[in-house]
Amino acid sequence: LTHYPEIAEKLLKSGMYVLVLYGHTHQAKQEQDEETLIANPGAIKDSSYAVYDTKTKKFEVKSI
């Protein structure tokens, strides 16, 4: 978990993680490479949050 997408990209490229989360851009986004999901839950000010299911490995952005 990191605030900055640049650091998240480095973590993704390391191949050491199954999930990398970041913020900063305040835009909900998710991408999957071979092993790792990299995701941003969006902005709290826009009333969005995310849920990650560890069994299905599904990341879902939700709104309040």
DABEL-V530419 format. One record per pair of residues at least 24 apart in sequence whose C-alpha atoms are under 8 Angstrom apart, sorted by the first residue. I is the first residue (numbers start at 1). J is the second residue. D is the distance in whole Angstrom. If there is no record, write none. Layout:
I|J|D + I|J|D
//
This chain:
8|38|7 + 12|36|7 + 12|37|8 + 12|38|7 + 28|61|7 + 30|59|8
//
